[in-house]
Amino acid sequence: MKIDGTPFRSIWRAGETVRIIDQRWLPHEVRVVALSDRAAFATAIRDMWVRGAPLIGATAAYGMAVALRADASDSALDDHWQVLHATRPTAINLRWALDRMRAALAPLPAADRAAAALALADAIADEDVELNRQIGLHGLALIKAIAARKGGRVNILTHCNAGWPATVDWGTATSPIYHAHNAGIDVHVWVDETRPRNQGAQITAWELNAHGVPHSLIVDNAGGHLMQHGQVDMVIVGTDRTTANGDVCNKIGTYLKALAARANGVPFYVALPSPTIDWRVKDGVAEIPIEERSPAEVTHVQGLDPEGRIVQVRISPTGTGAANPAFDVTPATLVTGLITERGVCAANPSALRAMFPDLAP
Ligand SMILES: CSC[C@@H](O)[C@@H](O)C(=O)COP(=O)(O)O
């Protein structure tokens, strides 16, 4: 997508150098940084310079490629896998990308691994762009149908940032929105701010603004009220891990939106590329590891001060503790449909298996 008229991806290569947008500074500054060794890649994923399930996967792939330049032995291949895999626990794309890299590289002579790894990381990044573009086309059909039925503006609620900065390009939840907007459909997006880190306020609002998509920022608790008053036509969110049964794990608060959507008859869609499916997991609530992040993300908020400095401000009493589970699981029964690169399917095991017979074990 474009920033001030210039096309950008969230991660890219200039020669041998891998660059990212350091998302900690959005929306106030577009800061581009180069990641030059394994430690830098691990820090960038763990400390959320990059975030969003598909981008975490692509970054890990490039991290493996850069790490292999320093040491491409068999034991190093496993060690790079371990270090990069330990960065964040919930998004399955991380493991998917690292497993794919290791499986392709292990049979090669050590001397050939680094170059092959870079080419494979490029392929993973390019594939992600295409998967998300396809998701957009399938989601577009859903939005078109609502626009035709309703005969006016389509109001879509989204949570967190499942936009282009969470992927390599297009986004998952935002791809149908961009496609609809580009096709001339009048779409308006309710953007949940998404406490505690405010990915909605900081990143989704920024990218929709940059592309000229009408949107309104809302506090996380406003969605139910808007649904009760007929102001939400559909919900589209992303996911960090989707089980073989169709449960979806996404940013904390997604589950409450799904409950409110069900109570108000609002369709609740989840957009995902197939690498986000964890075929080994059936029961999302019981089996998906939920990342617990720093209490400081809850007790403080980050923003720009009048002098233009990014600062953290305490909002709770000193001494008050905080819990910070970063994700929750929405059971498949609350999901209207899964928007994948191959089409829209029901969130149940047989529909998922029928959509991906070649991937399901
Ligand atoms: C297309 S991204 C889907 C999800 O990864 C996204 O909704 C999300 O929850 C991101 O969480 P984050 O903690 O910012 O990495």
PDBQT file of the ligand as one rigid body, heavy atoms in Angstrom, charges set to zero:
ROOT
HETATM    1  C1  LIG A 401      -3.461 -10.048   9.798  1.00  0.00    +0.000 C 
HETATM    2  S1  LIG A 401      -3.000  -9.989  11.402  1.00  0.00    +0.000 SA
HETATM    3  C2  LIG A 401      -4.128 -10.904  12.442  1.00  0.00    +0.000 C 
HETATM    4  C3  LIG A 401      -3.684 -10.780  13.842  1.00  0.00    +0.000 C 
HETATM    5  O1  LIG A 401      -2.312 -11.032  13.913  1.00  0.00    +0.000 OA
HETATM    6  C4  LIG A 401      -4.002  -9.396  14.428  1.00  0.00    +0.000 C 
HETATM    7  O2  LIG A 401      -5.389  -9.208  14.431  1.00  0.00    +0.000 OA
HETATM    8  C5  LIG A 401      -3.464  -9.335  15.830  1.00  0.00    +0.000 C 
HETATM    9  O3  LIG A 401      -4.081  -9.789  16.763  1.00  0.00    +0.000 OA
HETATM   10  C6  LIG A 401      -2.104  -8.777  15.990  1.00  0.00    +0.000 C 
HETATM   11  O4  LIG A 401      -1.646  -8.821  17.316  1.00  0.00    +0.000 OA
HETATM   12  P1  LIG A 401      -0.235  -8.180  17.669  1.00  0.00    +0.000 P 
HETATM   13  O5  LIG A 401      -0.098  -8.408  19.156  1.00  0.00    +0.000 OA
HETATM   14  O6  LIG A 401      -0.305  -6.738  17.297  1.00  0.00    +0.000 OA
HETATM   15  O7  LIG A 401       0.812  -8.939  16.892  1.00  0.00    +0.000 OA
ENDROOT
TORSDOF 0
